[in-house]
Amino acid sequence: MSGFRRVRGGDAVASFSVEEASMLADLARQVSSLIAGRADTAHDPALERLLPDAYRDNTEHADEFRRFTEEHLADGKMRNATAIADALSAPSVRGKVEVRLDAAAAGAWMRSLTDLRLTLAARVGIVDESMPSPRDDSEEMLLAIYEWLGYQLETLIRAIDR
């Protein structure tokens, strides 16, 4: 499993297998679609993680804050997810898709990788630092993807932090 590394000039570079690139692009598109369709899935636990209430103990203040901020926040999350999907649509070379990120693109990727992890965490019931035991094979796969996304995020942070 490879992650991001820093290259001359300060950019972060990663090389994904075609399968990894396809999976990651698909996850990014799914999260973008989830956010875009948020009016139809108002009480989705993943959306509650991605777009939480600013005031949990005051519904009136939370609604007012959401009215002024949600559209901008949601648009940014969808743009970041689209940046991942677009970057991974590059043609593969020898079965690999290489991604090179400058500082701005790395920021978008970090935010979106976090959103992907939050979405998966909501789907499998991760609420704190402990990992739940998978109930079936599909949940085991989601947990493995969650861990892989965490690894990608960690290596990206390290690559740009040097």
C-alpha positions, -999 to +999 in steps of 0.1 A: +000+000+000+015+033-010+006+067+002+016+103-005+051+115-006+067+149-009+086+156-041+109+184-052+089+217-053+068+208-023+040+189-040+025+157-027+024+128-050+007+094-048+003+065-071-029+045-069-038+013-086-066+016-111-088-002-087-079+021-058-084+052-080-118+039-092-130+031-057-118+065-043-133+084-072-166+065-067-167+072-030-160+109-036-189+110-062-212+093-037-205+117-010-210+147-033-243+132-044-253+126-008-246+163+000-263+175-032-295+156-023-294+165+014-330+179+013-343+144+005-323+127+032-326+152+060-320+127+089-292+107+074-265+101+101-238+107+076-252+141+067-255+149+104-218+143+107-209+162+075-232+192+083-237+192+120-257+217+140-236+246+153-258+248+184-269+214+196-288+228+226-307+256+208-327+246+177-336+282+168-299+293+168-289+262+149-315+268+122-305+304+119-268+295+116-276+268+091-296+292+070-266+314+065-238+288+062-251+255+050-251+262+012-215+276+013-203+247+034-221+221+013-208+236-020-172+235-007-176+198+003-189+189-031-161+209-048-135+190-028-150+157-035-152+165-072-115+175-071-107+140-060-129+123-086-115+146-113-078+140-103-084+102-103-099+103-138-065+107-154-054+079-177-034+051-160+001+044-169+012+008-163-018+001-142-013+032-119-030+066-116-006+092-104-018+123-085+003+154-079-011+179-055+000+215-048-008+230-014-043+242-025-052+208-040-038+190-010-060+210+013-091+201-008-080+164-007-075+165+031-109+180+037-126+155+014-108+125+027-120+135+062-155+138+048-153+104+033-141+089+066-169+107+085-195+093+061-181+057+064-179+061+102-216+071+103-225+040+081-207+015+104-213+031+137-179+045+147-186+072+173-152+074+191-117+062+186-126+025+191-134+004+161-166-016+162-166-053+154-179-059+119-213-076+117-208-089+082-184-090+052-197-057+037-192-039+071-157-054+073-149-040+038-162-006+049-140-006+079-110-016+058-117+013+034-121+036+064-086+026+076-071+029+041-086+064+038-070+073+072-037+061+059-040+082+028-049+112+049-020+106+073+006+103+045-008+134+027-005+154+059+031+142+064+040+149+028+029+186+029+041+192+065+077+187+057 
